[in-house]
Amino acid sequence: QPTLDRIAAGRSFPHRNDGSIFRNDGGLLPPQSPSYYREYVHPTPGVPGTGPQRIVTGQGGEFYYSPDHYASFTRLNP
């Protein structure tokens, strides 16, 4: 929840890619225009650096969670 709250508040995590365009190169999310998705770091406790967890948002309000640095996704909202 803290990462979702941070995204909603427009705050960023100190990582160069936080809030940047996610291109969906792997095609695991529904196809959209190249700038449709944004990626955000979700810090991983006990892991040095940013860790593998990410949140990806879509312009239509979708939220996806990736526990493994974009190898898989779970939609967080209907």
C-alpha positions in Angstrom: 0.0 0.0 0.0 2.8 2.5 0.7 3.9 2.4 -3.0 0.3 2.8 -4.3 -0.1 5.8 -1.9 3.2 7.3 -3.2 2.1 6.9 -6.8 -1.3 8.5 -6.1 0.4 11.4 -4.3 2.7 12.0 -7.3 5.8 11.3 -5.3 8.8 9.4 -6.7 11.2 6.8 -5.4 14.8 7.7 -5.8 15.5 5.5 -8.8 16.0 6.7 -12.4 13.2 4.6 -13.8 10.6 5.3 -11.2 7.6 6.9 -13.0 9.1 6.3 -16.4 7.4 4.8 -19.5 7.1 1.0 -19.4 7.2 -0.3 -22.9 5.7 -3.8 -22.3 8.4 -5.3 -24.6 7.5 -8.8 -23.2 3.9 -8.4 -24.2 2.6 -9.7 -20.9 0.2 -6.8 -20.4 -2.6 -5.9 -22.8 -1.3 -4.2 -26.0 -1.5 -0.4 -25.8 0.3 2.6 -27.3 4.0 2.8 -26.4 3.6 5.5 -23.7 0.4 4.0 -22.1 2.2 2.3 -19.1 4.4 3.7 -16.4 6.6 1.7 -14.1 7.3 2.3 -10.4 9.8 0.7 -7.9 8.2 -1.2 -5.0 11.1 -1.6 -2.5 11.8 -5.2 -1.4 12.6 -5.6 2.3 15.8 -7.4 3.0 17.1 -7.0 -0.6 19.9 -4.5 -1.4 19.1 -1.8 -3.9 15.6 -1.6 -5.4 14.9 -5.3 -5.6 12.7 -7.0 -8.2 9.3 -5.8 -7.3 7.5 -3.3 -9.5 4.1 -1.6 -10.0 3.0 -0.8 -13.5 0.1 1.6 -14.1 -2.0 2.1 -17.2 -3.5 5.4 -18.4 -7.0 3.8 -17.9 -6.4 3.4 -14.2 -5.1 -0.2 -14.2 -2.5 -1.3 -11.6 -0.3 -4.4 -12.1 2.2 -5.9 -9.6 5.3 -7.7 -10.7 7.2 -9.6 -8.0 9.9 -10.7 -10.4 11.1 -7.7 -12.4 8.5 -8.0 -15.2 8.6 -11.8 -15.7 5.0 -12.0 -14.5 2.2 -9.6 -13.5 -0.9 -9.7 -11.3 -3.6 -7.1 -11.8 -4.3 -5.3 -8.6 -7.7 -3.7 -9.5 -10.6 -5.0 -11.5 
